[in-house]
Amino acid sequence: MKAKFILVLLTAVIAIGLGYLVGKQSGGVPVVLGTNAGGSYQSGFEQPEPGDDVSSGPAGEANPVIAIVQDGESIQDAVKAAAPGTTIQIMPGTYHETVYIDKDNIHLVGVIKAGKRAVMDGKGKLNDAILYSGNNVVVENMQITGYKGNGIMGQAGNNFEIRNNLIIDTGVYGVFPQLGKNGVVEHNVISGIEDAAIYVGMSDNVHVAHNRVFDSVAGIEIENSRHAIVENNYVHNNTGGILAFITPGLPIKTTYDVIIRNNFIVGNNHKNFGAPGSTVAGIPAGTGILIMAADDVIVEDNLISDHKTAGILIVDHANAANISIDPESEPNPDRVAILNNTMMHNGYDTIPEVKALMALKLSQFEPDIVHVSEGKDSCINNPHQYNLVGLDAFKPCGFSNTDATDTYLLDTPVAPREIQPSERGKIAYLGVCTGCHSYNGRLIGPSIQTIQALYYDNPEGLAAYLANPVKKRPDYPEMPTQAYLGDETLLAVAKYVLSREN
């Protein structure tokens, strides 16, 4: 059974010791449900049955090949020379380069000696540190700093493991698995990121645990993704702590089945320094957990304290800032479950919109949890322990914990992605472009509609720009070159972008 916070444990022990559960009582006395008194949440996710086409066999070989990169040598040269199944050990030193991993079963492992790590330093000039599109890729023990775009970005790679990395000031994203399935992000320390320190985008079956994220706009973001667990993280001094989002305009239209549990979410009041007009620029400073349009999100056993706007903010697209409406995205957060959490000193200097809602509800308390949406079938246990605004329709939950759901990771690895020539443009668009571009709104770069207007019936011109971009707009960051994708893929993705209708 998973560890509970001390306050919850004491409550459960006292209840068991006295041999009773406080039931429905008269005189306005609240109903108290112990965390072990009810059933346990049974997730909507089921492991694939034997025989389903999901297994690729073990990553690497029984006796993997080990390649050593010494200080002064090139990590990328080692990747180019490596066969699938190779472990590349990087010795302490400083490396100024971008590494592309387009092979399966590559383990990139920094060697730590006497506290010194292998440091990848972009010197404020390079865009990305590590990009991987292969399956069964492992990146661990690296120190990454001084990049403009991404620390570690996955581009449609499955069965990934990203652990024990120090990532500081890498631009837009720290760790960013995009369009991946069956992956782990754990034991990383990430700070100084202008969008999300950990950003899980359009991915499935992801476990985010034991990370420390701080001094960023968003600490941990689960966006347009499914079957994710976020647990045992220390999230502090960001603008917003943990986010579960549906961002309109992306090809995958849903976020659901997300468990946020056992995290320390403290003092996320940092000034928002996201790109003006971007989705994350609309996050109110002082938000512990933000649930926007996501469904089946469970919040359990977190310590959520010292947030000036609210401990938990639950909104739909209509009430969120910097959001364009996507007719194919359901805009309401449905079936949100708030279980037992420890919440203290939240909502002490909330935003005008929440103050207006409080006035409408005749509420004078500093809000722990705020709900502004037409979402349905949400629930909350022990509501008396929180200061609530807008949760009148929330009913008691039919379960009291998520102990029965240990992980959403698959029992067997996902099969290698086989990309047919006709799919090359689509996969590149999903795995690369949608990290910064939505169809009709602003993420990091301009919308797909804007790009279509500029390059109508000119895919060759767009492909040439992708290979050698130049900064055109002062209010957008400089786009990095995508030349590493190759001429054929660039033309294919340009044609696909210009053909999109949503």
N, C-alpha and C positions, 0 to 999 in steps of 0.2 A: 504494500500500500504506500502511496506517495506521502512524503512528509507534508504536514500541514503547518501553518503558522501557529505560534505558541498560543495565541488567544483562542483560535479555533480548537486546538487540542484540549486546552483547559475546559472549554465549554463542553466538548464531547465527553471528557473523562468525568466531569462532575455529573453530567446527565446519566452516564452509565452507572457511576457509583451510587447514585440515589435510586437507580432502578426505575426511572420513569422518563418519559418524553413529555414535555409540556405540550398539551394539546390545545384545542380550541377553548378559550376561556371567555368569560363575560366581563363586562365593565371596561372594555377597551384594552385589556391586557393583550399584547401581541402574541401570535402563535410562533413558537420557536422550533425550528427544525434542525436537529443536529446533523452534522455532515455524514454520519454513519447510520442515520435513522431511516432514511428513505432508500430507494433503489439507486443504482448507478447508471449514468448516462450510457446508452448503447448507441454508438455512432452510426451514421448512415453509410459508412464505408465498409465494404467487405473485401477480404483478400481474394484475389483471383483463384478460381478453382484449378486443381491440377489438370494439366493439359492445355490451359490457356496459353496463348503465344506471348509470354512475357519474359521468358528466361533467356539469358545470353551466356549462362555458365559463369564460372568464377572470373573475376578480374585478374588479368595477368597470368603468370605461370607459377608452377609450384616453386621454382627457384628463379625468381625474377632477376633480370640483368640490372646491374647497378652502374650508372654513369656518374662520374664526379666532375663538378664544375668548380674550378678554383677561382679565387679573386683575380680579376683581370681577364677572365675568359668570358665567353658569351653563353648565356642560358639558352637563347634561341638556337644557336648552333647545335647545342646538345639535343634539343627537342627535334630538330631536323634530322639528326643522325640516329635518333632513337627508334627502335622497333616497338610495336605495341607490347606492353608488359614490362617496360623499362621503368625503373625507379631512378630519377635524376636527383642526386644529392648536391645541394648548393652550399658551398663552404662560406663561412663569414667573410664579408667584404661588401663593396658597394657596386651595384650594377645599374647602368643607365641605359635601359632598353625597354621595348615592349615585347612580350612573349606571346606567341600564338600557338595554341595546342589544338591541332585539327586531326589528332590520332586518338584511337581508343586505348584505354588501359595505360595511361601515363601518370606516374606519381611524381609530383614536383615537391620535394621535401627540403626545406632549409635545415642546415645543420647548426645547432646552437652549441657553441664552445665557450665556456667561461662567461656565460651570459651574453655573448656577442652573436648576432644573427646575420644572415644574408639580407642585405638591405637593397631593395629596388627603389631608386630615386629618380623620378621624372624631371627633377630640377625645374619644375614649373613650366616645362615646354612640351613634354610628351603627354598624349591624351590618356592612354590606357597602360596599365602595368601587365596584367595577365588576361587574355581572352581565350576561352576554351570552347570548342564545339564538339570535341570527342566525348565518347561515353566512358564511364568509369574513371574519371579524372579526379585525382586527389591533389589538393594544394594545402600545404601545412608548414607552419613554423617560419613563414616569411615576414619580413618587415617591409612595408610599402608606404611610400610618402612622396609628395610633390608631383602628383599627376593631376591633369585637368579634367579627366572624364570619369574613369572607373579604376578602382583598385583591382578587383577580381570580377570579371563578368562572364557568365555562361551564356552561350548562344546556341540553344537547342541541344545542349549536352545532358544526358541522363546519368543517373547513378553517381552523382557528384558528392564529394566530401571536401568541405572547406573548413579547416579547423586550426586553431592556435596561431592565428596570424595577428600581427600588429599593423593596423591600417590607419594612417593619419593624413588628413588633408589631401584626399585624392579626388577632389572636384565634386562631381554630381552624385556618384554612388560609391559606397565602400565595397560591399559584397553584393553582387547583383546576378543571381541565377535567373535567366530569362528563358521561358519555354522549355523548362526542364522537368523531369519526373524522377521521383525517388532520390532525394538528396538530403544531406545533413550540413547545417551551418552551426558550428559549435566552438566554444572556447576562444572566440576572437575578441579582440579589443579594438574598437573603431571609434574615431572622433574626427570632428571638423569637416563634416560632409554637408554640402549645400542642398541636397535633396534627402536621401535616406541612407543611413549608415548600413542597414541591411534591408534590401529591397527584393522581395520574392515576387517576380512578375510572371503572370500567365503560366504558372507551374502547378504541379500536383504532387501530393505525397512528400511533403517537406517537413523536416524537423529542425527547429531553430531553438537552440538551448545553450545555456551557460555562457552567454556572451555579455560583454560590458560595452554599452554604446552610450556616447555622451557628446555634448557640444555640437550637435548636428540639428538640422531642421526636423527630420523624422528619425526616431530611433530605429524602430523595426516596422516595416510596412509589408503587409500581405495584400497584394493587389491583383484582382482578377485571377485568383488562384483558388484551389480547392484542396481539401484534406491536408490541413497544416496545423501543427502544434507549435506554440510559442511558449516555452516554459523555462523557469529557473534563470532568467536573464536579469541583469542589473541595468536599468534604463533610467538615466538621470541627466538633467540639464540640457535636454533637447527642447525644441519648440513643442513638439508632440511626442509622446512616449511610444506607444504601440498603436498601429493603425491597421484596420481591416477595411479595405476599400473595394468598391467597384468604380473604376475610372471609365467614364463614357468614351465612346469612340474607338475602343480597342477591339481587335477581332474576337477575343474571348470575352463574353459578356457577363460572366458570373463570378462571384466569390461566395463560397459556402463551406460549411464544415470546418470551422476554425476554432481551436481551443486555445485560450490565453490563460495560463495558470501558473501559480507559484512564482511570479515575477516580483521583483522589487522595482516599483515604478515611482520615482521620487523626484519632486522639484523640477519638472520639465517646463520651465518658464523662460527658456532662452528666446531672445528676440529672433523673429523669423527673418532669415536672410536668404530664402529661396528666390529663384529667378522670378522677377515681377511678372504676374499674370499666369504663372504655372499653377498646377493643382496644389502643390504643397505650400505655395505662397499664401494660400487661403486658410491654412491651419492656424487657429487662434493660439497664441502663446499661452502656456499654462494648461495644456490638455494632457491628461494622463493616458487615457485610451480613447481613440476616435473610431467609431464604427459608422461607416458611410455606405448605406445601401447593401451591405453584405448580409447574407442570410446564415442562419444556424451558427451563430457565433456564441461561444460559451466563455464566460469570464468567471474564473474560480480561484480562490485562495491567493489572490494577489495582495501585496501591500501597496496601496495607492495613496500617496500623501503629498501635501504641499504643492497643489496646482491651483493657480489663481483663477482659471476659467471654470474648470470642472474636473473631477476625477475621471468620470466616464461621460463622453458626449456621443449620443446616438442620433444621427441625422439622415435625412433622405437627400436626393440630389437637388430638390427644389430649395432646400434651406442651407446648402453648402456654398461656400464662396468659390469663385473661379471654375465653375463647373458648367459645361455645355450639356444640353439634353440630348440623349441618344434614344431614339424611339425603340431600339431593339434591346435596351437595358432596362430591367425592372428597377425603378428608382428607390424602392423602400427597403429598409432593413427588417426582415421578417424572422420570427422565431429566435430572437436574441434571448439568451438565458444568463441572468445574473445570479450566481450562486453566492456562497459566503466569501466575502473579501474584507480585508481590514482597510478602512478608509478614514483618513484624518486630515483636517485642515485643507480642504479643497473649496474652490469657488469663492475665495475671500475677496477677489477683485475681478469679478467676471465681466464678460463683454456686454455691450449694450443690448444685443439681441436676446441674451439670456435674462438680463434684467427686465426687459419688456415682458418676456414670458412669465417671469416670476411675479410681476405686477398683475398680470392677467389672472394668474392662479392664486393671488393673494398670499404669496410665499415670502417670508422674510428671512429664511435660513440660508446660509452659505451652501450652495448645492454640491453634493457629492456626484450625483448622476442627473443628467439632463437628457430628455428624449424629445425630439422635434421631428415627427414624421407620421405618416399614415400606415406604418408597418403593422403587421398582424401577428397574433399568436405568440407574443413574447411573454417572458415570465421572470419572476424575481423571488428568491427565497429570503425570508427575514427582512422585509422592506423597512421595518421599524428602525433598523440600525443605521440607515442612511438618511441623508437629507435629499429628497427627491423632487424633481420638477418634470411634469409631463408624463409620468409613468402610471397614471390612473388605470389604464387598461391592462397593465401587466398583471398576470395571475400567478399563483404559486406554481413552481416548476414541479414536474412529475418525477424528478430525480434530484439527488442532493450532491453528487460528485461525479467525476469522470474517471474513477479508478479503473473501470473496465476497459478504458481506451488508453493503452500504454503508448502506442505509436501508430502513425499512419504509413510508416515505411513499409515497403513491400517485402515479402518473405524471400523473393528471388529477384535478381536484377532485371531491369527492363531490357528488352532486346535492343540491339544496336539499331539506330535510326537509319533506314535505307531510303536515300533520297533519289528519286528518279529525276532524270534531266528535266522533265516537264514541271517538276515541283521545286526546282532550284530557286526560282524567284520568290515563290510563296514562303518557303522555309527561311530564306534570308530576311524577308520582310518581317515575319513573325519573330525570329530569333534575334534580329539586330535592330531593325528600324523602329519597331513599336516600343523600344525602350525609351525613345525620346519623342516620338510623333504619334499622336492620335488622329483619328479621321477628321474631326470637326472642332477640336479644342486644342489648347496649348498644354503640352507637358514641359519638355525642355526646348524643343525646336518648334518650328511652325507646323501647322496642321497639314494633313495630307491634301485637303482641299486647296490650301494655298499653293502647295507644290504642284498640284495638277493644273492650277491656273497659270503658273509660271512656265510649265514645260508641256503644255497641251500638245499632243501629237509629236513630241520630240524626245523619245526615250534615249536616243543617243546623246543628246545634250545633257540629260539628267545623269546618265551613267558617267559622262566625262566630269561632271561636277562632283559626283560622289568620289571619284578617284582623286580629284585635286580641288577640294573645296576652298573657297576664300570667304572671309567674313564679309557679309553684305549688310547686316542689320545691327545697329548698336545695342538694341534691346534684347538680342539673342546671343548666347555663347557661340564661340567659333566651333564649327563642325569639324570633327577629325576626319582624316582621309579614311576611306573604306577600300583602298586599293588592294589590301591583303585578300579581299574576296575573289579577286581575279576578274578579268574583262568579261568573260561569259556570264558569271554570276551577277556582276554589276548591271549588265544590260538586261538580264532576266528580271532582276529586282526592280529596275527602272520601269520596265513594261508592266510589271505587276502593280507597282504603286500607282501608275497612271490609269490602271483599269479598275481600281477599287471604287466601290460604291457605298461602303460603310466600314 
